């Protein structure tokens, strides 16, 4: 393991910081300017971002459960998004995606949650391609 910042090695598979939404105003812009898509365990908002790549933001309210439950759901969401970036061509699209995790996701198992979010991301890609 290299001694770079955060203890991550150079070949880290983590989602890079610039590919994440972090500021409140970035989330609000997607909510206001973007489109909304519903799935079983989440609501996805997406909007063009004017950048050469896509970014993702994730929210989970306290209705979803305690902090450990919310954090698990956010980790799962980041991992699914990270794994789908290449197959769906998300990195080549200029869109911001905000995933609002629904409270019922707390009872979901990994395979169900993963399949649901993958389907939703496919719909985001196909709908964002149609609105160009």
C-alpha positions as a Markdown table, in Angstrom:
| # | Residue | x | y | z |
|---|---|---|---|---|
| 1 | Unk | 0.0 | 0.0 | 0.0 |
| 2 | Unk | 1.4 | 3.4 | -1.0 |
| 3 | Unk | 1.6 | 6.3 | 1.5 |
| 4 | Unk | -0.5 | 8.8 | -0.5 |
| 5 | Unk | -3.4 | 10.8 | 1.0 |
| 6 | Unk | -6.2 | 8.7 | 2.6 |
| 7 | Unk | -4.2 | 5.5 | 2.5 |
| 8 | Unk | -5.6 | 4.6 | -1.0 |
| 9 | Unk | -3.2 | 3.0 | -3.5 |
| 10 | Unk | -2.6 | 4.5 | -6.9 |
| 11 | Unk | -4.7 | 1.8 | -8.4 |
| 12 | Unk | -7.7 | 2.5 | -6.1 |
| 13 | Unk | -11.1 | 1.7 | -7.6 |
| 14 | Unk | -12.8 | 4.3 | -5.4 |
| 15 | Unk | -15.1 | 6.8 | -7.1 |
| 16 | Unk | -12.9 | 9.9 | -7.7 |
| 17 | Unk | -13.9 | 13.0 | -5.7 |
| 18 | Unk | -14.5 | 15.1 | -8.8 |
| 19 | Unk | -17.1 | 12.5 | -9.9 |
| 20 | Unk | -19.2 | 13.2 | -6.8 |
| 21 | Unk | -21.7 | 15.9 | -6.0 |
| 22 | Unk | -20.9 | 17.4 | -2.6 |
| 23 | Unk | -22.4 | 20.9 | -2.4 |
| 24 | Unk | -26.0 | 21.7 | -1.6 |
| 25 | Unk | -26.3 | 24.1 | -4.6 |
| 26 | Unk | -25.2 | 21.2 | -6.9 |
| 27 | Unk | -28.0 | 19.0 | -5.6 |
| 28 | Unk | -30.5 | 21.9 | -5.8 |
| 29 | Unk | -29.6 | 22.6 | -9.4 |
| 30 | Unk | -30.2 | 18.9 | -10.4 |
| 31 | Unk | -33.6 | 18.9 | -8.5 |
| 32 | Unk | -34.7 | 22.1 | -10.1 |
| 33 | Unk | -33.4 | 21.8 | -13.7 |
| 34 | Unk | -33.4 | 18.0 | -14.0 |
| 35 | Unk | -35.8 | 15.2 | -14.6 |
| 36 | Unk | -37.1 | 12.7 | -12.1 |
| 37 | Unk | -37.3 | 8.9 | -12.3 |
| 38 | Unk | -38.8 | 6.5 | -9.8 |
| 39 | Unk | -37.6 | 3.0 | -9.0 |
| 40 | Unk | -38.5 | 0.6 | -6.2 |
| 41 | Unk | -35.8 | 1.7 | -3.7 |
| 42 | Unk | -34.9 | 5.1 | -4.9 |
| 43 | Unk | -35.8 | 8.3 | -6.8 |
| 44 | Unk | -33.2 | 9.5 | -9.3 |
| 45 | Unk | -32.9 | 13.0 | -10.5 |
| 46 | Unk | -30.7 | 13.8 | -13.5 |
| 47 | Unk | -29.6 | 16.9 | -15.4 |
| 48 | Unk | -27.0 | 18.0 | -17.9 |
| 49 | Unk | -23.9 | 19.4 | -16.2 |
| 50 | Unk | -21.7 | 20.9 | -18.9 |
| 51 | Unk | -18.7 | 18.7 | -17.9 |
| 52 | Unk | -17.0 | 16.0 | -19.9 |
| 53 | Unk | -18.1 | 13.3 | -17.4 |
| 54 | Unk | -21.0 | 12.4 | -15.1 |
| 55 | Unk | -21.2 | 12.9 | -11.4 |
| 56 | Unk | -23.3 | 11.3 | -8.7 |
| 57 | Unk | -24.8 | 12.6 | -5.4 |
| 58 | Unk | -26.5 | 10.4 | -2.9 |
| 59 | Unk | -29.0 | 11.2 | -0.1 |
| 60 | Unk | -30.6 | 9.0 | 2.5 |
| 61 | Unk | -32.9 | 10.6 | 5.1 |
| 62 | Unk | -33.3 | 9.5 | 8.7 |
| 63 | Unk | -36.5 | 7.8 | 7.8 |
| 64 | Unk | -34.2 | 5.1 | 6.2 |
| 65 | Unk | -32.8 | 4.2 | 9.6 |
| 66 | Unk | -29.9 | 4.8 | 11.9 |
| 67 | Unk | -26.6 | 6.1 | 10.6 |
| 68 | Unk | -25.1 | 2.7 | 10.0 |
| 69 | Unk | -28.1 | 1.7 | 7.8 |
| 70 | Unk | -27.9 | 5.0 | 5.8 |
| 71 | Unk | -24.2 | 4.6 | 5.4 |
| 72 | Unk | -24.5 | 1.1 | 4.1 |
| 73 | Unk | -27.2 | 2.1 | 1.6 |
| 74 | Unk | -24.9 | 5.0 | 0.4 |
| 75 | Unk | -21.9 | 2.6 | 0.1 |
| 76 | Unk | -24.1 | 0.2 | -1.9 |
| 77 | Unk | -25.3 | 3.0 | -4.2 |
| 78 | Unk | -21.7 | 4.3 | -4.8 |
| 79 | Unk | -20.5 | 0.8 | -5.6 |
| 80 | Unk | -23.3 | 0.1 | -8.0 |
| 81 | Unk | -22.8 | 3.4 | -9.7 |
| 82 | Unk | -19.0 | 2.8 | -9.9 |
| 83 | Unk | -19.5 | -0.7 | -11.4 |
| 84 | Unk | -22.1 | 0.6 | -14.0 |
| 85 | Unk | -20.0 | 3.7 | -15.1 |
| 86 | Unk | -18.2 | 1.8 | -17.9 |
| 87 | Unk | -20.9 | -0.6 | -19.1 |
| 88 | Unk | -23.5 | 2.2 | -19.4 |
| 89 | Unk | -21.0 | 4.8 | -20.7 |
| 90 | Unk | -21.8 | 7.1 | -17.8 |
| 91 | Unk | -18.3 | 8.7 | -17.9 |
| 92 | Unk | -18.7 | 9.9 | -21.4 |
| 93 | Unk | -22.1 | 11.6 | -20.6 |
| 94 | Unk | -22.3 | 15.1 | -19.2 |
| 95 | Unk | -25.0 | 14.4 | -16.6 |
| 96 | Unk | -25.3 | 14.8 | -12.8 |
| 97 | Unk | -27.3 | 12.1 | -11.1 |
| 98 | Unk | -28.8 | 12.4 | -7.6 |
| 99 | Unk | -30.0 | 9.2 | -6.0 |
| 100 | Unk | -32.5 | 9.8 | -3.2 |
| 101 | Unk | -32.7 | 6.5 | -1.3 |
| 102 | Unk | -36.3 | 5.6 | -0.2 |
| 103 | Unk | -36.9 | 4.4 | 3.4 |
| 104 | Unk | -38.0 | 0.9 | 2.1 |
| 105 | Unk | -34.4 | 0.3 | 0.9 |
| 106 | Unk | -33.4 | -0.4 | 4.5 |
| 107 | Unk | -35.1 | -3.8 | 4.3 |
| 108 | Unk | -33.7 | -4.6 | 0.9 |
| 109 | Unk | -31.1 | -7.3 | 0.3 |
| 110 | Unk | -28.0 | -6.4 | -1.8 |
| 111 | Unk | -29.0 | -8.4 | -5.0 |
| 112 | Unk | -32.5 | -6.7 | -5.1 |
| 113 | Unk | -31.2 | -3.3 | -4.4 |
| 114 | Unk | -28.4 | -3.7 | -6.9 |
| 115 | Unk | -30.7 | -4.9 | -9.7 |
| 116 | Unk | -33.2 | -2.1 | -9.0 |
| 117 | Unk | -30.6 | 0.7 | -9.1 |
| 118 | Unk | -28.9 | -0.8 | -12.3 |
| 119 | Unk | -32.3 | -0.7 | -14.1 |
| 120 | Unk | -32.9 | 2.8 | -13.0 |
| 121 | Unk | -29.4 | 3.9 | -14.2 |
| 122 | Unk | -30.1 | 2.3 | -17.5 |
| 123 | Unk | -33.3 | 4.4 | -17.8 |
| 124 | Unk | -31.4 | 7.5 | -16.9 |
| 125 | Unk | -28.9 | 6.9 | -19.6 |
| 126 | Unk | -31.5 | 6.1 | -22.3 |
| 127 | Unk | -33.7 | 9.1 | -21.3 |
| 128 | Unk | -30.7 | 11.5 | -21.1 |
| 129 | Unk | -29.6 | 10.4 | -24.6 |
| 130 | Unk | -33.1 | 11.1 | -25.9 |
| 131 | Unk | -33.1 | 14.7 | -24.6 |
| 132 | Unk | -29.9 | 15.8 | -26.2 |
